[in-house]
Amino acid sequence: MNGAAAIILCAGKGTRMGDDSKNKVCFDCAGVPVIRRIVANMRAGGVRHFVVVVGHRAESVMAALDGERGVVYAYQREQKGTGHATGCGLRVLEDIGFAGPVIVSMGDKIVSTRIVAEILSRQTDLAAVCGVQPREEHPNGGHVMFAGEYPLGIIEHADALRAQRTGTALSLAGHSFTGDEVLSAPDVNTAFYCFDSRALARELATVGADNAQGEIYLTDTIERFAARRELGVYRVTNADDLLTYSTRPELRRIARKFLRPASALLADASDARTIALLQAFIGAYGDRPVVLARAPGRVNLMGRHIEHRGGGVNVMAVAYDTMVVASPRDDDEIHYANCAACYPPGSFAVEATLAPALAGPGKLSWLEYLDLPATKEALAQSRGSWANYVKSAVLRFRMATDLPLQGMDMMVDGNIPVAAGLSSSSSVVVAVAEALTALNSLNLTTREFVELCGEGEWFVGSRGGPGDHAAMKCSLPGCVTHLDFKPFSIGKVARFPESCAVVVANSLETSKKSEGSRDKFNGQVAAYEFAFLLIKKNFPDRRLDVFRDLAAIEHVADLRHMLDTLPEETTRADLRKLLPESGAVLESLFATHADPGTYRLRDVAEFGVSEIARSARFMETLAAGNYVRLGEMMKTSHDGDRVAWPEGRAARPSAAGDTPEAWHGAYACSTPQIDGLCDLLDAAPGVYGAQLVGAGLGGCVVALVEKEKAEAVLALLGKEYYARNGLPPSAFVCVPSAGSGVRY
């Protein structure tokens, strides 16, 4: 069998990482799992066969290496030391008929391609080669002892400390050393070796476990090879050629070394917008190592106002996006600037901003921090500032980790229409979070990332769910994706049909959460909560954990009866009387918005139940190619948001015999202008159905249309909506695009 082999030891627990969700070799290092970087460098250096020794969290290692050719696995059931782990790997090599040079390395060590090639060339005439480096690079490493220029072997750091403490001597290859002599030796073991595989197997078979750790040390074989003059030493003089980590801060430090300067990304860029953004970054901060993060806008085809109730959404990303170029700092300050002059630059220090939450004996929760008078006052003073969306991501992600974050210098650019329902503000949160996660090696799951983004945006005052952020993170090119919530999960993904198109029409009626609509939005969310509290009180025998459970009630008549027990209109005073046992919850919800006078609990709850039912049926209907039915579902969904009805038509009362899909309730977050735009589209040839996009109170309308009629629909909008209202044409055919991510 030709070529060299490598045994990579990945069975350890890596407890110093402080995160047991996966093996430490699976953590991302500048966007690539460490183990994949190791394999790539070794492969480029001449290794053809890989045995990865797994144990703790073995499945995560195998998942990280999925698709890598030439990789087999050896399982180390018990942690009995590096020698025992290496023996597990050697047995696999023997089974596949390999005999030749074999590199042995730890899984937390990224070795450069050059070092791999050079140590393989050194081993040609020797049974073993041991890599060494200056003690300053790894003070706790095994100490390599010499007699003149010739190596004698390795004494482990723990054994040297024990000898120093007890005053005993250590013997190595006929030489005696005190603990102090060992600890002051200038060279330490890199734990990176190259052996003749057959010679190593013979020596390991006779190694014992008589040491401080009670383990079989691979290093014990080094003394034996040295005694027979079969050992060579390879000196690693450049620290960047051998990068080791044991903690998350150390991983973050070495990840920096894989970042490219902004000028390198600029040389690769082909579109004018990316070029302008990178040039703006270089002009503001210099040519620094960077990441380029992006987050798209999104269109929700079905599932509005329900993800925070546990309902699903059916989404796709649009081609418009927010981009962030970010470089790490050596402090915790966030410096931000925008290519658009209307968004002023600024900065803040993360730990100082969060001091009220992080100080003292007990760490506050995110909501407790948001409820602090000082936080509310600061937000009131900066209401409407784009910087609050930057802070949303940074502060929430910091509160979720036990480690301080390193700061960033950022340049931002966005082309998503503002206040149009395509989630331009949420895209800032997601793009900043992508850059922050990458530069700090946070290694979050998709679920953790999405939920933190959603909660982070509470910082600006809204109390919505993570639906927009999930759509941005999880969308795929050319596809519609179903996402579920409470808990978050990615559901079915389907290709968008070739015969259809999605037309997005911007009403150019803006909805700004900082200027009043936030109260309406939070008020409707609160109405959901009030309705659910009352239903659970009225029907204690029903098992209802989240609002979504109402849509799963088997008998429609029972559900209709439960909804009909809700008051059509109620006031805060009424709610205090109806729910005295929930006083603290009520007051907390009241604090999120101005008093609207009355809450329409039945209408809001009915909309939520019906929208959850429609959203759950959407992907099935899409797969069946029943686009007429999809259009009807979209029209019914929009009826639930209407505030104005076309002449001769009014809201239809919900009958007990109908399925919940046919109900629409009244969430009432549209506007007369949006309703008129939907009516114009619904009457147009080739349009299956149209509805409001996003939270409402302005923004965009989305329509499902026959693809061959899309241009005619755009022309109709130009004439009958934009020209007639003296507005610039602002409609486009949406191309399902990729979700958020980072370029390195």
N, C-alpha and C positions, 0 to 999 in steps of 0.2 A: 504494500500500500504506500503510495508516494506522498511526499509532502510532510510537513510537521504537524503535530497535534498540540492542543492546549487543554489543560484541565483547569477549569475556573471554579473556584470554591465559593458557593453561594448558599450554603446550608445554614449559616448562622442567623441568630435572631435580630441582631442589629438594634439592641435595646436603647442605645444612646441616640437613635433617631427620634425617639419619643413618639413614634407613629407605627402601630403594628398592623395597619390596614394592608400592607404588602411588604414583601422582602425589600431590604434596603437597596438592592441592585436595580430595582424597578422604578426608583424615583427618577423623575425627569431631570436631566442636566441640559439646560438651554434647549428644551423642546424634544430631547431624545432620551429614552431610558438609559441609565448608566450602562447596563449590561449590553445594550445594542452598540453603544460607543466602543466598549471593550472589544466586542467581537469584530466590529468593523475595522478597528486599528490592527488587531491581530491578523485578520484576513489579508489586509493590505501589506502586512509585514512578512507574509509567507506561510501563515498557518492555514491548513486545509480542513482539519478535523477538530471538532470541539466536543468535549465532554463537560457538561455543566452539572456540578454536584449540587443537588438541591436537598432541602429538608424543610425548614420553617417557611411557610407560605410558598410552597413549591409551585402551586398553581399560578401565582402571580408572575413568577419567573418564566414559566412556560408560555404564559399569555404574552409577556413582553417580547419574547423571542419568536413568536408565531411568524412563520414564513421564512425564517433564516435557514438557509441550506447548510448541510454538514454538521448539524447540531444534534447530539444525543444526550441523554440524561442519566445520571447515577443518583440514587437516593441514599442519603445518609440518615438512617433512622434515629441514631443517637449522636449527640454532640460529643465526640471523643477526641477532638483535636484535629489540627491540620494534617497530621500524618495519616490518621484514620480516614479523613475525607479524601485525601489524595489516593489512598489505596482503593477506595470505592471507585474512583475515576479510572485508575489503572486497570481494574478488572474489566471495565467496559471496553477499554482499548484492546485488551487481550481478546475479548469476545469477538471484536470486529476484525481481528487479525492485524492490528497495528503494532509495529515495532520500529522505533526511530526516535528522533528528537521530540521531546514534549515540554512545552512551557507549563509551569504551574504558577498560578497567580490567584490572588484574592479578588472577589467580585466587587470590592469597593475601591478598586485601583484602576485608573485609566492610564494606560501606558502608551506612549507615542508609537507610531508605526516604525519610526527610525530605530527606537530601542529594541523593538521586537525583532527586526531584521538583524540588528547587530549582535544581539545575544544569541540568536540562532546560529550565526556564523562563528561565534566564539566556541560554541559547544561541539563543533565538528570533531575536535581532537581531544575532548575531555568528557568524563562521565557526568560532570555537573558544573554549572556556572551559577554563581549567586550574585544578584545585583546588590550593590551597596550604595549608600548615600551619606552625606555629612549628618552627624548626630543632630545638628540644629534643625534639620528638616523634619525629623521624627524622633523627638527625645525619648519616647517610651518604646521605641523599636528594639528588637533583639540586637545585642552588641556583637559586632564582628571583630574577633580577636586575631592578631597576627603575631608571627615570629619573624621579625624582620619584614620582608616583603611578601612572605608566604602566609596565606590564611590558615588558621587552625580550626576555625569553626565559629559557632554562634552560641552565645549565652543569653538566655531570655532575660528580659528586664525584671520580671518578677523574681527570678532566681537571684539576680544580682542584688536586688533590694533586700531579699531575705539574708543573703550573705553579709551585706553591710550591717543589717540590724543585729545579727547574731555574732558577728566577728569571725565567721568561719571562712575558709578558703574554698575557691572553686577550681576544679581540675578540668583541663581541656587539652587533649592530645599530648599528655605528659607535661604540661605546663600548669603552674598554680597561679591564681589571681585572687586578689582581695576584691570585696564588693566595690570599694572605691575605684580600684583600677579598671574594673569592668565598666562602671558607670561613667568614667571619664574617657573611655576609648572614643576616638574621633569618628569611627564609622559605625553605621547601623544597617541592619538588614532591610531591604526594600520589600521583602516577602514576594519577590518576583524571581523565578528561577528557570533554568533550562537544564533538562536531564536527558541522558540516554534512558529510554523507558524501561528496558530490561534491567539495567543496573539499578535503577531506582526501586523497581519491584523487589529485587533481591534484598536490598538494604532495609526497606520498610518491613519486610517479613520478620525481622529480628529486633525491631525497635520496641522498647518498653515504655512504661508510663511513670517512671520513678522521678518525678519532678514536683514543683510547687503546685501545679494545676492538676496533677493526676491525669494528664492527657498524653496522647501519642504525638510528639512534636515532629513535624517534617524537618525541622532544623537539626534534629539529632543525626539525620543521614549526612548532613554537611560535614560534620566532624569525621565521619568514617571515610568519605571521599577525600577529605583533606589529608588524612593520615596516609593514604595511598598515593598522594600527589596527583589525584584525579580531579581536583577542584580548581576552577578558575573564578576570578572576580571580575565583575563588570561594574565600573563606576558610573553612576548617574550624576552628572555634574550640573545639569540644567533641571531645576525643580519642576519646570513646566512639562518635562518629559514624563513625569510620573506623578499623577495627581491622586491623592488619597483623601477620603472623607469618612468620618464616623458620626457626624452630627449634621443637622439641617443647615446651620450657619456655615459649616465647612463646605457642604455641597453648594450652597449659594455662592461662596467665594470662588470655587473652581468653575462654576457655570459661567462666570464672567469671562473666563479665558476663551470661551467658545463664541462669544459675541463678535460680530463683524463691525467695523467702523461704518458710520453713516455714508461715507464716500463709496464704500464697496456696494452697499445697497443701491446707492445712486447710480453706479455704473451698470447695475442689472436692471434698473427701472426702465420701462418703456412708455408708460402713460404720463401725460403732462401733469396730472394732479399729484401723483406720487413723487415725481421729480421736484415739483414746486414745494411739496411738504418737506422733503429731505433737505432741499436747499435752505428752506426757512429754518429748519432745525440747526443746520451747520452755521447759519448766520447768527443765530441766537446763542448757541451753546458751544460751537466748535465741532470738529470732526471727532466724535466720540463713539465708543462701542454702543450699539443700539439694538432694540427690537422694534419691529413695525407691526402694530396690532390693528385689526379692523373689526368693526361690528356693523352688520347691515341693518337697514330698516326691515320691517316685516309687514306682511299682510295676513290677517286672520280670516280664513274663508268661512269658518263656523266655530262658534264657541266664545261669545263676547260676554264680559262681566262675570265670568263663572270660575276662572281658575282658582281664585281665592276661596271658592266654595267647594273645591274638590272636583270641579268639572273639567272636562278635557277641551283641548283646542286643536284646530286643524290649520296648520300654518305653512307659509313659505317665505323665504327671505327675498327682498327686492335688491336690485342692482345698486341702489344708492346706499352710502355707508358713511360711518365716521372712522377716520384713521388717526392713529396715535403713533408718533415716533418717540421712544423713551430711552433714556440712558440712566444707568444706576449711579447713585451718589454715595458718598462715604458717610453721610449723616441721614437723618430721617425726614429731611425736608422735601416737600413736593413743590416743584416749580413748574408752572403751567403757562402756556401761551397758545394763541390761536392764530391761524392764518387769516381769519376774518377780523378786521380791525374793530368791529363792533363788540367783540368779546375780549375784554381787557385781560392782560396777564396778571399773575399774582403768585403767591406762595403761602405755605403753612407748614408747621412742624407737627408731625403726627402725634408724638407722645405728649406734647404740650397741649394740643387740641383736645386730646382724650384724657388729660390729667384728672378731671373730676371723676371719670369712670374707672380709671386704673389705679388711682391712689387709695390708700387706706387698706384695712384688713380684708374687706370683701369687694370683689370685682362686680361692678354693676352689669346688668344685662343691657342689650342694645336698646330695648324699649325704655328701660329705666334711665339710660343716658339721654335718650331723646326727650324724656319728660322732665329733665332737669331745667329749672328756670334759666340758668346760664345758657344752656343749649338753645332753648326757645328764643331767648333774647337775641343771641347771635344770628339765628336764622331769620328772625324778624327784620334785623338790620340789613341782611343780605338777600332779602326776598327777591326772586327773579334772577339772581346771578347764576351764570352758567357754572361758576366754580363750585356751587353746591352739588352738582352732579359728579364732579371729580371727587369731592369729599365723600359723597355717598358710597362710592366703591372703596376708597382707601380706608375710611374709618371703620366701615363694617367689616372688611376683611381683616383689619388689625385686631378688632375686638374678638374675632373668631380664632385667632392664633395665639399661642403662648409665647411667641417670639417677636421682638421688635422688628419692624420692617425697615429695609433700606430705602432711602428716598429716591426720587426720580426727577429728571429734567425732561419735560414733555412739550412737544409741539403737536397741536390738534388741528384737524381739518375735517369738515363734514359737508355733505351735499344733500342730506335728507331734508325735505321741506319741513320747516319748523312749525310746530303746533298744527300739524296736518293729520294726525292720527296714525302716522307711520312709525311712531316711537323714536323720534330724533333724540329726545332726552335720554331715553333708556339705552340708546346705542352709545352715548357717551359713557354711561356707567359701565356697560359691557366691555367697550374698547379699553377703557382705563383699567378695568379689572383683569383683562387679558394681559396687558403689559405688566401690571403689578404682580400677577401670579407668575409670569415667566421670569421676571427679574429677581423675584424672591424665592424661586423654586418651591412654591407652596404645595404643589402636587395634590391638587384637589380633585375629587371625583366630579363628573358632570353635574350630578345632583347637588353636591355641596356648592359648586360654583354658581349654579342657577339660583339656588335658594338665597345665597348671600347677596347676589345682585338684586334680587327682588326685595329683600329686607333692607338692603342699603338704600334703595330709593325712598324708603320711608323718611329718610333724612330731610327730603324736600317738603314733606308734609302729607303726601298721598299715602293711602293704606291699602294699595292694591297687592296683587299676587305677582308671582314671577313668570307669568305667561309670556310677556313680551321678551324678557331676557332669555327664556328657554327657547323661544322661536329663533332668536338671533344665534344662540349657541348651537342649536341642533339641526338647523335646516340644511338640506342637501341640494346641489344644483339639479334643476329640472324636476324636483319632487315636491309633493305635499307630505307633511309629517304630522302624525297625530301624537300629541303629548298629554299625559295624564298628570294629575296633581293630588297631593295629600295621600300618599307620598308621590313625589315626582318620578316619572318613568317615561321612556321613549316607547311609543306604541308603533302602530303600523306606518310604513313608509311606502308611498305609491308614486309612480311616475305620473306627472301631470299629463292629461290626455292631449294627443297631437291635434285633435279636432277642435279643441277649445282654446280660449285665451282669457286672461284676466285683465280687464281694463280698470285702472285706478284713476279716478277723477278727483282732483283737489278742489274742494268748494271754495278755497281761499278765505273761508271763514275760520279764523284762528280760535283755538281753545288753549288758553294759557293757565296752567295749574296754579300759577302764582297770583292770578287776578280774578278769583271768584269761583271758577269752575272746580277748583279743588274742594270747596265746601260741598258742592253738589255731588261730586264723585264720592267723597268720604261719607256723605249723608246716605247715599244709596247702599254703600257697603254696610253701614251701620244698620240700615233697615233690614238687610239680610239677617244680621245677627239678632236683632230684636224679634223678627219673625220666627227664627229657629228656636230661640229661647222659649217663646210662647208655645210653639208646637210641642216641644219636648215636655213642657209643663202640663199641657192639655192631654198629652197621650204618653203617660209615663211607662206604659207597657211596651211601647215600641222601642226597638233598639236603634237609636239614631246617634251616630258618632259625629258625622259631618253632614252638612247640608245636602251633599250629593246623594245620601242615603234615601232622601225623599223620592228622588227620581227612580229608585229601584223598587218602590212599593208595588207589589204584584197587581193588586186590584185598583183600577183607575178610580172607581167610585169611592174607595177608601181615601185615596190621595185627595180627590176633589173635596171630600168632607173635611179633611184635616186643614186644607187651605182655606175653606170657607169659615172655619172657626176664627181666622185672623180678622182683626178689625180692618175695615177699608181705609179708615184714617184714624190716626192716633197722635197724641201730643207727648211731649216729654213728661208732663205731669201725669198723664194717663199711664205711661209706661212705668213710672215709679210706683203707681198703685197696683198695676197688673203683675209686676215682677219685683216685689219688695226684697225677695231673697237674693236678687242679682244686682243689688244697689251699686256695688263697686264696679262691676262690669259696665253697667249703664253709664255711670259717670265718666268712666274711661273712654267709652265710645262717644259720648256727648262732646268730650273735649277735643275730638278730632275735626270738628266742623261747627260752623255757625248754626244756630237753631233755625230750621226751615219752617217752623210753625207746626206743620203736620208731616207725618210719615205715612206713606201708602204701603203698608206692610203686605197686604194680600197681593196687590199688583206686582210688587217687586219679587215676592216669593214665587208667584206663578211664572213670571218671566224666567227666573233662575231654573226652576224645575224643567220648564219646556226647553230652554236652551241647552241644558245638560243632556236631555234626551235627544235633541237634534244633533248635537255634536258627537254623541256616541254612535249615531247612525250614519254619520257623514262618509266615512271611509268605505263602508259597505256599499253605500249608494254610488259613490264614485267608481268603485271597482266594477259595479254592474253596468256602468255606462249610462245610468239614468240621469242625464243632465237636466232634463225638464224637472224631475223631482228635486234635484239639488237647487234649481232656481226657485222652486216654490218654497223650499226650506229657507232660503236666503230672504225671500220676501216676508215670510212669516216672522223670521228673526227680526227683521227691521221693523215690522209692525210693533214689536215689543219695545222699541225705542222711540216710536213716533210721538211727535207733539202736534203734528198737523196732518189731516187726512184729506185725500183728493175729493173733489166734489162728487157727491152721490155715494160716498163710501165712508163708513165709520168703523170703529173698533167692534169686533165681533165677540160677544160674550162666550166664555169657555163653557162648553157643556160637559157634563159628567161622563157622557158616552164617548167623547173624543179621546184619542190617545194624547198624552202630554205633548208630543211633537207638534200637534195642531194648535195648541194654545199659544198665546203670546204675552199675556200679562201686560204690564206697563212699567218698564224701567225708565223710560222717558228721558234719555240722554241725547236725543237728536235735537235738531233745530228746524224751523220752518224751511230754511234754505236747503238744508241737507235732505229733508223729506221731499222737497220739490225736485231736487236733482235725482233722487232715487226713482221718483215717479216718471221723470223724463226718460231715464234709462229703461225702466220696466216696460215702457210703451214702445221702445225702439225695436225694429226688426233684428232678429239674431241675438237678442239679450235673453238669457234664461232667467236672471234675477239679479237684483242689486241690493246692497245693504251698507249701513254705516261701518266704518273701520275704526277700531280702537275704542278709547274710552268715551268718545263722543263730544257733544257740545261744540261742534265744529270739526274741521278737518276733512278727511277724504271719504269717498264712497268707492266700493269695489263691486264690480259686476262680472259675472260669468257669462261669456258670450261665445257664439260660434266664431271660430278662428277666421273664417273667410269674410265675416262681417265686421271684424275689429276695426279696420280703417274707416269704414262707414260710420261706425259708432263714434270714433274720435272726431270725424268731421261734423256729425250731428251735435256733439258736445260743444265743439268750437263755435258753431253757428247759434244754437239755441240756448246755450248756457253762458259761455264766456263772452261772446260778442254782445249778446243781448244785455248782459249785466255790466258791460264795459270792463271786463277782466281779461288778463292775458291767458291764452290757452295753457292749461296746466293738467292735461290728462295724458296718460301713457299706457302702453301695453306692458304689463309686469312680466319679467322673465324670472322664473324661480332660480334663485342664486344660492351660493354657498354660505354657510354659517360663519360665525366669528372665528378668529384664529390669530396666530402670530407667525411672522416671518423673521428668521434669524439671519 
